[in-house]
């Protein structure tokens, strides 16, 4: 029992140590931890290696593809790794590269028609990146790409990098044939073109480290150096040979050593680049990023103030930030972005004059109407004055914070009766203007009086009236009579006739006084009730004038005369009832009938 207990405890402790050293070993299916992959997992996976083996190989290459790993995966606690495994301070070479502020090449696409196959985990699911170098002192990036294009059946990678360019020749969502059948199912692969002097070497390594960091970011992979342990996301071709086999190459170690550089330093530079990619910033004003870091470059896009942008600080040029926004990229000066979002949209409570500085005796920078949206930059407050930008007129300036608010104070309301606006919120103050029934006015809630009187503006003139005199919906409605009607003094048939309205006439309805399905309508200054079914939203009649005729009951001369219509009398014609013989249906006063169309004119 004691022996069994000891074995169980030892196995459990060993498992914990393995997990701490290489959490990627514990990666369950569907667990997107981004920690890459280790040699043990790769060597234990059962996959069809023929997919990941070039279709054309020499006998020597076939032998190489069967090469066994020369080292076993090392399980080390990363926090305890000695130099050079866990460098913290930048090496002198990396510090030099960073201090030079080299411009980073833009990733170009020159995609070829190489065969496409998924990674072991699927399309778009690499587990890391393998760093190669071309092993040719006399080639260029173009000659390397041309050679690979013509010989891709023998081998191909995803990208080439030199001191000036980063060129992708194969989609990184698919695998490649660059590091043997053990590594090809799992890694994006990039070739570094050899340079002829140390300065150009540093420039090329700067681009290479950027590209490696870019790939890690693109696929949500954490930078972990696999060169020394055989576990991680950033592998040298040398590490593939040592820990995985299937290849015997040792690049880029020897080439790096030519310039006193190591792969561990390279990984440190990758980490540095990675940590500075996609930093979150916010625009402090509306900006138009340029395609290059200069004002005379074309505008790449437009970004509103307060927008969240991603900044790749590794591509900073001349004090301009390289920003990403809405799937577009461009440059803007760092002075136009900030790390905290201090931008908010507010609304003016009243018409205001922005000042050039945070004090009343400074010059007027511009005028902003009431209820307008303005952009407030909280990082520029001065003595309780806020800095505002009014984008409609492209003006900026200062105003005390009491002059704006978070919500728009302006809203449209309608007069529920004819009224006189007052200069002050009391009945005995001066009349500023008259507002007709149903008129739309603009109310400013920021200036509502303590007694509940609304401050409204009509036709540019403002004043007060009680809130109960206004409605959010228009109480007035315009309709047309379908026939001659006699509105009543009350909403019932046995009430007194108030007046008469001919067919086809426009009347105004006061919806607040609707009773029992009867509308309260006004025509020519007179008002009364009539059922809603006698009206239409559109006028079915057209106005004509009579030449002078006898209106007939039917569309023929033999039918009875309904009434005589004098010359020039206004009549209403219903085109929908025109007879086949061309006689038109006419409404005149309380009468309706037919007459030939030649007897009316417009």
C-alpha positions as a Python dict, from the first residue, in 0.01 Angstrom:
ca = {
    (1, 'X'): (0, 0, 0),
    (2, 'X'): (281, 241, 92),
    (3, 'X'): (460, 170, -235),
    (4, 'X'): (143, 226, -440),
    (5, 'X'): (69, 549, -254),
    (6, 'X'): (421, 676, -322),
    (7, 'X'): (392, 601, -695),
    (8, 'X'): (58, 785, -722),
    (9, 'X'): (190, 1088, -539),
    (10, 'X'): (505, 1099, -752),
    (11, 'X'): (303, 1075, -1074),
    (12, 'X'): (70, 1354, -962),
    (13, 'X'): (360, 1582, -867),
    (14, 'X'): (536, 1511, -1196),
    (15, 'X'): (217, 1594, -1388),
    (16, 'X'): (184, 1927, -1208),
    (17, 'X'): (545, 2015, -1289),
    (18, 'X'): (488, 1931, -1656),
    (19, 'X'): (182, 2153, -1669),
    (20, 'X'): (363, 2445, -1504),
    (21, 'X'): (654, 2410, -1740),
    (22, 'X'): (445, 2356, -2054),
    (23, 'X'): (76, 2443, -2019),
    (24, 'X'): (33, 2363, -2388),
    (25, 'X'): (67, 1995, -2295),
    (26, 'X'): (-260, 2016, -2110),
    (27, 'X'): (-440, 2175, -2403),
    (28, 'X'): (-772, 1997, -2444),
    (29, 'X'): (-961, 1990, -2770),
    (30, 'X'): (-1125, 2327, -2832),
    (31, 'X'): (-906, 2497, -2568),
    (32, 'X'): (-777, 2808, -2741),
    (33, 'X'): (-501, 2895, -2494),
    (34, 'X'): (-262, 3011, -2770),
    (35, 'X'): (42, 2853, -2602),
    (36, 'X'): (153, 2670, -2914),
    (37, 'X'): (255, 2307, -2918),
    (38, 'X'): (530, 2086, -2775),
    (39, 'X'): (744, 1817, -2931),
    (40, 'X'): (580, 1542, -2727),
    (41, 'X'): (237, 1625, -2861),
    (42, 'X'): (360, 1648, -3221),
    (43, 'X'): (550, 1319, -3207),
    (44, 'X'): (257, 1140, -3046),
    (45, 'X'): (-4, 1270, -3292),
    (46, 'X'): (-113, 1022, -3554),
    (47, 'X'): (-159, 1212, -3882),
    (48, 'X'): (-125, 1139, -4252),
    (49, 'X'): (224, 1280, -4312),
    (50, 'X'): (195, 1232, -4687),
    (51, 'X'): (-21, 1547, -4700),
    (52, 'X'): (262, 1745, -4543),
    (53, 'X'): (542, 1599, -4755),
    (54, 'X'): (647, 1758, -5088),
    (55, 'X'): (532, 1573, -5397),
    (56, 'X'): (880, 1589, -5549),
    (57, 'X'): (1184, 1487, -5345),
    (58, 'X'): (1535, 1370, -5421),
    (59, 'X'): (1658, 1050, -5259),
    (60, 'X'): (1863, 1262, -5021),
    (61, 'X'): (1556, 1463, -4924),
    (62, 'X'): (1354, 1148, -4868),
    (63, 'X'): (1621, 1025, -4629),
    (64, 'X'): (1624, 1362, -4452),
    (65, 'X'): (1247, 1354, -4403),
    (66, 'X'): (1293, 1038, -4198),
    (67, 'X'): (1552, 1196, -3969),
    (68, 'X'): (1494, 1141, -3599),
    (69, 'X'): (1507, 1415, -3336),
    (70, 'X'): (1847, 1454, -3173),
    (71, 'X'): (1714, 1590, -2842),
    (72, 'X'): (1418, 1519, -2616),
    (73, 'X'): (1173, 1786, -2515),
    (74, 'X'): (1292, 1970, -2205),
    (75, 'X'): (1048, 2039, -1922),
    (76, 'X'): (1163, 2353, -1743),
    (77, 'X'): (977, 2596, -1524),
    (78, 'X'): (979, 2913, -1731),
    (79, 'X'): (997, 3139, -1426),
    (80, 'X'): (1319, 2966, -1325),
    (81, 'X'): (1489, 2955, -1665),
    (82, 'X'): (1846, 3092, -1652),
    (83, 'X'): (1987, 3318, -1920),
    (84, 'X'): (1965, 3295, -2213),
    (85, 'X'): (1630, 3116, -2175),
    (86, 'X'): (1436, 3388, -1994),
    (87, 'X'): (1598, 3721, -2068),
    (88, 'X'): (1430, 4022, -1914),
    (89, 'X'): (1651, 4321, -2010),
    (90, 'X'): (1691, 4386, -2380),
    (91, 'X'): (2020, 4267, -2527),
    (92, 'X'): (2256, 4534, -2656),
    (93, 'X'): (2185, 4426, -3014),
    (94, 'X'): (1808, 4452, -2966),
    (95, 'X'): (1844, 4782, -2786),
    (96, 'X'): (2043, 4910, -3083),
    (97, 'X'): (1776, 4788, -3328),
    (98, 'X'): (1501, 4959, -3130),
    (99, 'X'): (1699, 5280, -3086),
    (100, 'X'): (1745, 5307, -3463),
    (101, 'X'): (1367, 5334, -3498),
    (102, 'X'): (1379, 5143, -3825),
    (103, 'X'): (1065, 5171, -4034),
    (104, 'X'): (887, 4836, -4055),
    (105, 'X'): (805, 4703, -4398),
    (106, 'X'): (443, 4673, -4502),
    (107, 'X'): (334, 4314, -4558),
    (108, 'X'): (288, 4260, -4933),
    (109, 'X'): (91, 3980, -5097),
    (110, 'X'): (228, 3797, -5398),
    (111, 'X'): (26, 3479, -5351),
    (112, 'X'): (115, 3187, -5576),
    (113, 'X'): (-88, 2889, -5692),
    (114, 'X'): (78, 2640, -5461),
    (115, 'X'): (-127, 2347, -5335),
    (116, 'X'): (-339, 2431, -5034),
    (117, 'X'): (-393, 2197, -4742),
    (118, 'X'): (-521, 2252, -4391),
    (119, 'X'): (-309, 2244, -4079),
    (120, 'X'): (-351, 1944, -3853),
    (121, 'X'): (-602, 2145, -3644),
    (122, 'X'): (-782, 2285, -3949),
    (123, 'X'): (-776, 2580, -4189),
    (124, 'X'): (-661, 2899, -4019),
    (125, 'X'): (-533, 2715, -3711),
    (126, 'X'): (-153, 2713, -3700),
    (127, 'X'): (9, 2653, -3362),
    (128, 'X'): (314, 2872, -3411),
    (129, 'X'): (579, 2994, -3653),
    (130, 'X'): (912, 2849, -3775),
    (131, 'X'): (1197, 3089, -3855),
    (132, 'X'): (1423, 2995, -4149),
    (133, 'X'): (1702, 3167, -4339),
    (134, 'X'): (1783, 3112, -4706),
    (135, 'X'): (2148, 2989, -4666),
    (136, 'X'): (2245, 3175, -4984),
    (137, 'X'): (2481, 3472, -4959),
    (138, 'X'): (2417, 3584, -5315),
    (139, 'X'): (2037, 3564, -5351),
    (140, 'X'): (1783, 3842, -5324),
    (141, 'X'): (1425, 3831, -5205),
    (142, 'X'): (1304, 3838, -5566),
    (143, 'X'): (1534, 3559, -5683),
    (144, 'X'): (1437, 3346, -5383),
    (145, 'X'): (1067, 3391, -5458),
    (146, 'X'): (1119, 3319, -5828),
    (147, 'X'): (1312, 3001, -5750),
    (148, 'X'): (1046, 2879, -5506),
    (149, 'X'): (769, 2964, -5751),
    (150, 'X'): (933, 2740, -6010),
    (151, 'X'): (1017, 2461, -5766),
    (152, 'X'): (734, 2469, -5515),
    (153, 'X'): (659, 2097, -5553),
    (154, 'X'): (995, 2042, -5380),
    (155, 'X'): (941, 2292, -5095),
    (156, 'X'): (768, 2621, -5018),
    (157, 'X'): (713, 2854, -4724),
    (158, 'X'): (461, 3128, -4649),
    (159, 'X'): (675, 3441, -4663),
    (160, 'X'): (1014, 3595, -4733),
    (161, 'X'): (1170, 3886, -4542),
    (162, 'X'): (1469, 4109, -4607),
    (163, 'X'): (1583, 4452, -4491),
    (164, 'X'): (1320, 4629, -4704),
    (165, 'X'): (1030, 4393, -4765),
    (166, 'X'): (795, 4136, -4617),
    (167, 'X'): (631, 3935, -4894),
    (168, 'X'): (373, 3661, -4839),
    (169, 'X'): (359, 3406, -5121),
    (170, 'X'): (121, 3152, -4965),
    (171, 'X'): (-191, 3210, -4749),
    (172, 'X'): (-100, 3161, -4383),
    (173, 'X'): (-437, 2996, -4320),
    (174, 'X'): (-297, 2689, -4500),
    (175, 'X'): (9, 2474, -4434),
    (176, 'X'): (337, 2468, -4629),
    (177, 'X'): (626, 2231, -4710),
    (178, 'X'): (921, 2399, -4544),
    (179, 'X'): (1036, 2215, -4231),
    (180, 'X'): (968, 1847, -4275),
    (181, 'X'): (658, 1629, -4226),
    (182, 'X'): (666, 1668, -3846),
    (183, 'X'): (655, 2049, -3839),
    (184, 'X'): (463, 2127, -4159),
    (185, 'X'): (121, 2035, -4011),
    (186, 'X'): (151, 2297, -3737),
    (187, 'X'): (348, 2607, -3832),
    (188, 'X'): (352, 2920, -4043),
    (189, 'X'): (699, 2936, -4199),
    (190, 'X'): (909, 3236, -4301),
    (191, 'X'): (1246, 3265, -4475),
    (192, 'X'): (1492, 3543, -4385),
    (193, 'X'): (1701, 3653, -4683),
    (194, 'X'): (2073, 3693, -4607),
    (195, 'X'): (2224, 4042, -4595),
    (196, 'X'): (2582, 4149, -4659),
    (197, 'X'): (2651, 4373, -4360),
    (198, 'X'): (2551, 4405, -3997),
    (199, 'X'): (2334, 4715, -4039),
    (200, 'X'): (2122, 4552, -4310),
    (201, 'X'): (2113, 4234, -4103),
    (202, 'X'): (1963, 4430, -3813),
    (203, 'X'): (1708, 4588, -4046),
    (204, 'X'): (1605, 4247, -4180),
    (205, 'X'): (1582, 4097, -3831),
    (206, 'X'): (1364, 4392, -3729),
    (207, 'X'): (1122, 4307, -4014),
    (208, 'X'): (1140, 3934, -3940),
    (209, 'X'): (1059, 3983, -3571),
    (210, 'X'): (771, 4210, -3666),
    (211, 'X'): (630, 3950, -3904),
    (212, 'X'): (658, 3675, -3642),
    (213, 'X'): (478, 3895, -3387),
    (214, 'X'): (214, 3981, -3648),
    (215, 'X'): (146, 3610, -3713),
    (216, 'X'): (116, 3541, -3339),
    (217, 'X'): (-130, 3827, -3300),
    (218, 'X'): (-326, 3721, -3608),
    (219, 'X'): (-383, 3372, -3472),
    (220, 'X'): (-417, 3464, -3105),
    (221, 'X'): (-96, 3285, -3006),
    (222, 'X'): (115, 3377, -2705),
    (223, 'X'): (489, 3432, -2770),
    (224, 'X'): (675, 3133, -2618),
    (225, 'X'): (1029, 3046, -2717),
    (226, 'X'): (1053, 2683, -2830),
    (227, 'X'): (1420, 2702, -2938),
    (228, 'X'): (1557, 2570, -2608),
    (229, 'X'): (1279, 2342, -2487),
    (230, 'X'): (1091, 2211, -2789),
    (231, 'X'): (769, 2364, -2657),
    (232, 'X'): (611, 2693, -2761),
    (233, 'X'): (501, 2906, -3051),
    (234, 'X'): (826, 3047, -3191),
    (235, 'X'): (1054, 2778, -3333),
    (236, 'X'): (1385, 2792, -3515),
    (237, 'X'): (1437, 2543, -3797),
    (238, 'X'): (1722, 2420, -3578),
    (239, 'X'): (1476, 2342, -3293),
    (240, 'X'): (1255, 2150, -3536),
    (241, 'X'): (1553, 1931, -3630),
    (242, 'X'): (1657, 1876, -3269),
    (243, 'X'): (1317, 1813, -3111),
    (244, 'X'): (1095, 1688, -3395),
    (245, 'X'): (1311, 1546, -3669),
    (246, 'X'): (1200, 1512, -4029),
    (247, 'X'): (1473, 1762, -4120),
    (248, 'X'): (1841, 1817, -4042),
    (249, 'X'): (1872, 2193, -4094),
    (250, 'X'): (2010, 2416, -3820),
    (251, 'X'): (1911, 2761, -3950),
    (252, 'X'): (1899, 3040, -3864),
    (253, 'X'): (2147, 2978, -3579),
    (254, 'X'): (2468, 2984, -3782),
    (255, 'X'): (2366, 3287, -3986),
    (256, 'X'): (2269, 3477, -3671),
    (257, 'X'): (2605, 3390, -3513),
    (258, 'X'): (2785, 3553, -3808),
    (259, 'X'): (2667, 3888, -3669),
    (260, 'X'): (2701, 3796, -3301),
    (261, 'X'): (2325, 3741, -3266),
    (262, 'X'): (2131, 3449, -3116),
    (263, 'X'): (1789, 3302, -3161),
    (264, 'X'): (1706, 3383, -2799),
    (265, 'X'): (1775, 3748, -2875),
    (266, 'X'): (1554, 3718, -3180),
    (267, 'X'): (1272, 3580, -2968),
    (268, 'X'): (1320, 3869, -2726),
    (269, 'X'): (1270, 4110, -3017),
    (270, 'X'): (958, 3921, -3124),
    (271, 'X'): (821, 3957, -2771),
    (272, 'X'): (904, 4328, -2774),
    (273, 'X'): (721, 4377, -3104),
    (274, 'X'): (426, 4166, -2992),
    (275, 'X'): (381, 4365, -2671),
    (276, 'X'): (357, 4687, -2869),
    (277, 'X'): (111, 4574, -3133),
    (278, 'X'): (-256, 4670, -3131),
    (279, 'X'): (-233, 4908, -2838),
    (280, 'X'): (-567, 5075, -2763),
    (281, 'X'): (-590, 5452, -2805),
    (282, 'X'): (-874, 5700, -2852),
    (283, 'X'): (-894, 5990, -3093),
    (284, 'X'): (-904, 6324, -2915),
    (285, 'X'): (-1055, 6509, -3215),
    (286, 'X'): (-1207, 6411, -3550),
    (287, 'X'): (-914, 6301, -3767),
    (288, 'X'): (-834, 6207, -4126),
    (289, 'X'): (-547, 5954, -4116),
    (290, 'X'): (-309, 5962, -4413),
    (291, 'X'): (-166, 5676, -4616),
    (292, 'X'): (181, 5786, -4507),
    (293, 'X'): (325, 5982, -4216),
    (294, 'X'): (293, 6325, -4374),
    (295, 'X'): (12, 6576, -4422),
    (296, 'X'): (32, 6584, -4802),
    (297, 'X'): (-28, 6207, -4829),
    (298, 'X'): (-378, 6099, -4944),
    (299, 'X'): (-650, 6065, -4679),
    (300, 'X'): (-694, 5698, -4587),
    (301, 'X'): (-1020, 5731, -4389),
    (302, 'X'): (-1215, 5954, -4153),
    (303, 'X'): (-1244, 5886, -3779),
    (304, 'X'): (-1472, 6063, -3531),
    (305, 'X'): (-1347, 6198, -3200),
    (306, 'X'): (-1352, 5946, -2916),
    (307, 'X'): (-1321, 5648, -3149),
    (308, 'X'): (-1123, 5346, -3032),
    (309, 'X'): (-828, 5278, -3259),
    (310, 'X'): (-554, 5017, -3249),
    (311, 'X'): (-198, 5146, -3275),
    (312, 'X'): (98, 4940, -3390),
    (313, 'X'): (379, 5131, -3221),
    (314, 'X'): (641, 4925, -3403),
    (315, 'X'): (545, 5112, -3721),
    (316, 'X'): (573, 5464, -3580),
    (317, 'X'): (717, 5711, -3834),
    (318, 'X'): (832, 6066, -3765),
    (319, 'X'): (612, 6095, -3457),
    (320, 'X'): (307, 5964, -3645),
    (321, 'X'): (114, 5662, -3516),
    (322, 'X'): (14, 5376, -3743),
    (323, 'X'): (-353, 5320, -3661),
    (324, 'X'): (-609, 5055, -3746),
    (325, 'X'): (-978, 5142, -3752),
    (326, 'X'): (-1274, 4973, -3916),
    (327, 'X'): (-1045, 4736, -4110),
    (328, 'X'): (-849, 5031, -4252),
    (329, 'X'): (-502, 5161, -4168),
    (330, 'X'): (-328, 5496, -4183),
    (331, 'X'): (-103, 5744, -4004),
    (332, 'X'): (-188, 6030, -3767),
    (333, 'X'): (32, 6234, -3531),
    (334, 'X'): (44, 6095, -3178),
    (335, 'X'): (-88, 6430, -3057),
    (336, 'X'): (-430, 6338, -3197),
    (337, 'X'): (-472, 6022, -2988),
    (338, 'X'): (-469, 5945, -2617),
    (339, 'X'): (-465, 5636, -2396),
    (340, 'X'): (-788, 5720, -2212),
    (341, 'X'): (-1120, 5806, -2370),
    (342, 'X'): (-1196, 6153, -2239),
    (343, 'X'): (-1426, 6230, -2532),
    (344, 'X'): (-1802, 6247, -2491),
    (345, 'X'): (-2090, 6382, -2694),
    (346, 'X'): (-2291, 6649, -2513),
    (347, 'X'): (-2563, 6896, -2612),
    (348, 'X'): (-2578, 7271, -2572),
    (349, 'X'): (-2851, 7397, -2340),
    (350, 'X'): (-2879, 7728, -2521),
    (351, 'X'): (-2711, 7925, -2794),
    (352, 'X'): (-2350, 7974, -2682),
    (353, 'X'): (-2039, 8161, -2787),
    (354, 'X'): (-1730, 7942, -2755),
    (355, 'X'): (-1424, 8125, -2625),
    (356, 'X'): (-1066, 8082, -2742),
    (357, 'X'): (-956, 8027, -2380),
    (358, 'X'): (-1117, 7928, -2052),
    (359, 'X'): (-1226, 8277, -1953),
    (360, 'X'): (-1500, 8522, -2048),
    (361, 'X'): (-1271, 8800, -2169),
    (362, 'X'): (-1106, 8580, -2432),
    (363, 'X'): (-1211, 8616, -2795),
    (364, 'X'): (-1517, 8438, -2938),
    (365, 'X'): (-1411, 8131, -3134),
    (366, 'X'): (-1754, 8059, -3278),
    (367, 'X'): (-2124, 8027, -3206),
    (368, 'X'): (-2318, 7706, -3143),
    (369, 'X'): (-2702, 7697, -3154),
    (370, 'X'): (-2906, 7543, -2872),
    (371, 'X'): (-2953, 7166, -2874),
    (372, 'X'): (-2656, 7095, -3099),
    (373, 'X'): (-2428, 6796, -3045),
    (374, 'X'): (-2076, 6897, -2944),
    (375, 'X'): (-1769, 6690, -2863),
    (376, 'X'): (-1626, 6750, -2517),
    (377, 'X'): (-1262, 6664, -2448),
    (378, 'X'): (-1227, 6596, -2076),
    (379, 'X'): (-848, 6614, -2091),
    (380, 'X'): (-857, 6985, -2176),
    (381, 'X'): (-1058, 7130, -1886),
    (382, 'X'): (-949, 7475, -1769),
    (383, 'X'): (-1081, 7635, -1450),
    (384, 'X'): (-1412, 7450, -1479),
    (385, 'X'): (-1440, 7538, -1848),
    (386, 'X'): (-1468, 7251, -2097),
    (387, 'X'): (-1312, 7232, -2440),
    (388, 'X'): (-1582, 7175, -2704),
    (389, 'X'): (-1571, 7099, -3074),
    (390, 'X'): (-1870, 7172, -3293),
    (391, 'X'): (-1809, 6956, -3598),
    (392, 'X'): (-2087, 7103, -3814),
    (393, 'X'): (-1899, 7432, -3833),
    (394, 'X'): (-1554, 7287, -3755),
    (395, 'X'): (-1499, 7521, -3460),
    (396, 'X'): (-1354, 7458, -3115),
    (397, 'X'): (-1336, 7656, -2795),
    (398, 'X'): (-1416, 7676, -2425),
    (399, 'X'): (-1739, 7721, -2229),
    (400, 'X'): (-1836, 7656, -1864),
    (401, 'X'): (-1968, 7306, -1802),
    (402, 'X'): (-2308, 7442, -1695),
    (403, 'X'): (-2384, 7529, -2057),
    (404, 'X'): (-2419, 7174, -2186),
    (405, 'X'): (-2567, 6841, -2079),
    (406, 'X'): (-2560, 6470, -2169),
    (407, 'X'): (-2904, 6459, -2333),
    (408, 'X'): (-3045, 6680, -2606),
    (409, 'X'): (-3272, 6936, -2439),
    (410, 'X'): (-3450, 7017, -2764),
    (411, 'X'): (-3765, 6837, -2875),
    (412, 'X'): (-4053, 6903, -3111),
    (413, 'X'): (-4396, 6958, -2956),
    (414, 'X'): (-4727, 7087, -3092),
    (415, 'X'): (-4961, 7362, -2982),
    (416, 'X'): (-5291, 7218, -2859),
    (417, 'X'): (-5460, 7555, -2908),
    (418, 'X'): (-5389, 7896, -3050),
    (419, 'X'): (-5176, 8081, -2796),
    (420, 'X'): (-4960, 8384, -2725),
    (421, 'X'): (-4605, 8311, -2613),
    (422, 'X'): (-4493, 8520, -2316),
    (423, 'X'): (-4151, 8676, -2257),
    (424, 'X'): (-4146, 8539, -1902),
    (425, 'X'): (-4323, 8237, -1745),
    (426, 'X'): (-4613, 8447, -1610),
    (427, 'X'): (-4942, 8555, -1766),
    (428, 'X'): (-4888, 8929, -1732),
    (429, 'X'): (-4554, 8937, -1916),
    (430, 'X'): (-4523, 9072, -2270),
    (431, 'X'): (-4643, 8870, -2570),
    (432, 'X'): (-4354, 8770, -2798),
    (433, 'X'): (-4552, 8600, -3079),
    (434, 'X'): (-4873, 8414, -3158),
    (435, 'X'): (-4867, 8038, -3224),
    (436, 'X'): (-5154, 7882, -3422),
    (437, 'X'): (-5328, 7563, -3319),
    (438, 'X'): (-5135, 7251, -3425),
    (439, 'X'): (-4815, 7442, -3503),
    (440, 'X'): (-4490, 7255, -3441),
    (441, 'X'): (-4261, 7436, -3199),
    (442, 'X'): (-3923, 7347, -3049),
    (443, 'X'): (-3914, 7309, -2671),
    (444, 'X'): (-3595, 7352, -2469),
    (445, 'X'): (-3619, 7140, -2152),
    (446, 'X'): (-3303, 7303, -2013),
    (447, 'X'): (-3498, 7629, -1984),
    (448, 'X'): (-3825, 7495, -1842),
    (449, 'X'): (-3940, 7732, -1567),
    (450, 'X'): (-3984, 7621, -1207),
    (451, 'X'): (-4361, 7664, -1241),
    (452, 'X'): (-4371, 7413, -1529),
    (453, 'X'): (-4398, 7662, -1814),
    (454, 'X'): (-4220, 7542, -2126),
    (455, 'X'): (-3972, 7756, -2315),
    (456, 'X'): (-4049, 7712, -2686),
    (457, 'X'): (-3945, 7864, -3017),
    (458, 'X'): (-4176, 7924, -3313),
    (459, 'X'): (-4054, 8077, -3641),
    (460, 'X'): (-3736, 8194, -3468),
    (461, 'X'): (-3918, 8369, -3182),
    (462, 'X'): (-3916, 8224, -2831),
    (463, 'X'): (-4131, 8251, -2522),
    (464, 'X'): (-4315, 8064, -2246),
    (465, 'X'): (-4649, 7889, -2209),
    (466, 'X'): (-4776, 7624, -1962),
    (467, 'X'): (-4665, 7267, -2046),
    (468, 'X'): (-5030, 7158, -2063),
    (469, 'X'): (-5071, 7369, -2375),
    (470, 'X'): (-4843, 7139, -2575),
    (471, 'X'): (-4853, 6780, -2695),
    (472, 'X'): (-4583, 6538, -2815),
    (473, 'X'): (-4809, 6444, -3106),
    (474, 'X'): (-4979, 6685, -3339),
    (475, 'X'): (-5341, 6740, -3228),
    (476, 'X'): (-5420, 6898, -3565),
    (477, 'X'): (-5499, 6688, -3868),
    (478, 'X'): (-5585, 6800, -4219),
    (479, 'X'): (-5856, 6600, -4401),
    (480, 'X'): (-6099, 6642, -4690),
    (481, 'X'): (-6476, 6608, -4710),
    (482, 'X'): (-6606, 6314, -4911),
    (483, 'X'): (-6943, 6484, -4968),
    (484, 'X'): (-7147, 6785, -4868),
    (485, 'X'): (-7185, 6781, -4487),
    (486, 'X'): (-7356, 6975, -4207),
    (487, 'X'): (-7134, 6967, -3895),
    (488, 'X'): (-7326, 6976, -3565),
    (489, 'X'): (-7271, 7176, -3247),
    (490, 'X'): (-7226, 6847, -3059),
    (491, 'X'): (-7125, 6494, -3151),
    (492, 'X'): (-7474, 6363, -3228),
    (493, 'X'): (-7719, 6384, -3519),
    (494, 'X'): (-7999, 6556, -3329),
    (495, 'X'): (-7783, 6849, -3226),
    (496, 'X'): (-7803, 7179, -3407),
    (497, 'X'): (-7639, 7230, -3748),
    (498, 'X'): (-7341, 7459, -3696),
    (499, 'X'): (-7260, 7526, -4065),
    (500, 'X'): (-7218, 7350, -4399),
    (501, 'X'): (-6911, 7230, -4592),
    (502, 'X'): (-6917, 7140, -4965),
    (503, 'X'): (-6758, 6818, -5095),
    (504, 'X'): (-6382, 6814, -5156),
    (505, 'X'): (-6300, 7090, -4911),
    (506, 'X'): (-5997, 7089, -4680),
    (507, 'X'): (-6076, 7109, -4310),
    (508, 'X'): (-5874, 7098, -3989),
    (509, 'X'): (-5943, 6844, -3718),
    (510, 'X'): (-5874, 6899, -3348),
    (511, 'X'): (-5801, 6541, -3235),
    (512, 'X'): (-5809, 6639, -2868),
    (513, 'X'): (-6184, 6699, -2899),
    (514, 'X'): (-6283, 6373, -3068),
    (515, 'X'): (-6609, 6238, -2924),
    (516, 'X'): (-6790, 5911, -2997),
    (517, 'X'): (-6618, 5872, -3334),
    (518, 'X'): (-6703, 6229, -3434),
    (519, 'X'): (-6430, 6476, -3522),
    (520, 'X'): (-6428, 6838, -3422),
    (521, 'X'): (-6359, 7014, -3753),
    (522, 'X'): (-6293, 7375, -3849),
    (523, 'X'): (-6368, 7528, -4188),
    (524, 'X'): (-6355, 7895, -4280),
    (525, 'X'): (-6333, 7991, -3915),
    (526, 'X'): (-6634, 7785, -3807),
    (527, 'X'): (-6619, 7463, -3605),
    (528, 'X'): (-6845, 7169, -3532),
    (529, 'X'): (-6870, 6787, -3509),
    (530, 'X'): (-6917, 6527, -3779),
    (531, 'X'): (-6853, 6149, -3804),
    (532, 'X'): (-6500, 6055, -3909),
    (533, 'X'): (-6627, 5834, -4196),
    (534, 'X'): (-6721, 6147, -4393),
    (535, 'X'): (-6358, 6250, -4439),
    (536, 'X'): (-6046, 6124, -4622),
    (537, 'X'): (-5676, 6194, -4579),
    (538, 'X'): (-5650, 6266, -4950),
    (539, 'X'): (-5888, 6466, -5163),
    (540, 'X'): (-6071, 6251, -5418),
    (541, 'X'): (-6208, 6564, -5587),
    (542, 'X'): (-6043, 6805, -5829),
    (543, 'X'): (-6146, 7172, -5835),
    (544, 'X'): (-6293, 7306, -6159),
    (545, 'X'): (-6505, 7603, -6261),
    (546, 'X'): (-6840, 7582, -6443),
    (547, 'X'): (-6904, 7732, -6784),
    (548, 'X'): (-7270, 7739, -6680),
    (549, 'X'): (-7494, 7433, -6707),
    (550, 'X'): (-7780, 7228, -6569),
    (551, 'X'): (-7652, 6943, -6356),
    (552, 'X'): (-7814, 6611, -6458),
    (553, 'X'): (-7901, 6314, -6235),
    (554, 'X'): (-7751, 6067, -6486),
    (555, 'X'): (-7481, 6106, -6758),
    (556, 'X'): (-7721, 6187, -7043),
    (557, 'X'): (-7927, 6483, -7162),
    (558, 'X'): (-8260, 6309, -7103),
    (559, 'X'): (-8214, 6266, -6728),
    (560, 'X'): (-8364, 6503, -6473),
    (561, 'X'): (-8206, 6840, -6394),
    (562, 'X'): (-8071, 6839, -6038),
    (563, 'X'): (-7984, 7210, -6022),
    (564, 'X'): (-7849, 7491, -6232),
    (565, 'X'): (-7482, 7584, -6188),
    (566, 'X'): (-7393, 7943, -6279),
    (567, 'X'): (-7093, 8032, -6491),
    (568, 'X'): (-6760, 8049, -6305),
    (569, 'X'): (-6903, 7871, -6005),
    (570, 'X'): (-6647, 7653, -5820),
    (571, 'X'): (-6731, 7282, -5850),
    (572, 'X'): (-6567, 6959, -5735),
    (573, 'X'): (-6511, 6680, -5990),
    (574, 'X'): (-6463, 6317, -5887),
    (575, 'X'): (-6253, 6162, -6171),
    (576, 'X'): (-6316, 5810, -6041),
    (577, 'X'): (-6684, 5840, -6137),
    (578, 'X'): (-6638, 5965, -6492),
    (579, 'X'): (-6894, 5792, -6721),
    (580, 'X'): (-6799, 5598, -7034),
    (581, 'X'): (-6935, 5875, -7254),
    (582, 'X'): (-6703, 6133, -7097),
    (583, 'X'): (-6959, 6294, -6865),
    (584, 'X'): (-6800, 6388, -6528),
    (585, 'X'): (-6941, 6354, -6178),
    (586, 'X'): (-6972, 6699, -6018),
    (587, 'X'): (-7043, 6814, -5663),
    (588, 'X'): (-7180, 7166, -5626),
    (589, 'X'): (-7308, 7307, -5299),
    (590, 'X'): (-7531, 7029, -5158),
    (591, 'X'): (-7595, 6878, -5502),
    (592, 'X'): (-7422, 6612, -5713),
    (593, 'X'): (-7478, 6502, -6072),
    (594, 'X'): (-7329, 6474, -6422),
    (595, 'X'): (-7232, 6710, -6701),
    (596, 'X'): (-7015, 6674, -7015),
    (597, 'X'): (-6645, 6738, -6934),
    (598, 'X'): (-6641, 7026, -7182),
    (599, 'X'): (-6868, 7223, -6947),
    (600, 'X'): (-6602, 7260, -6676),
    (601, 'X'): (-6259, 7422, -6684),
    (602, 'X'): (-5964, 7458, -6449),
}
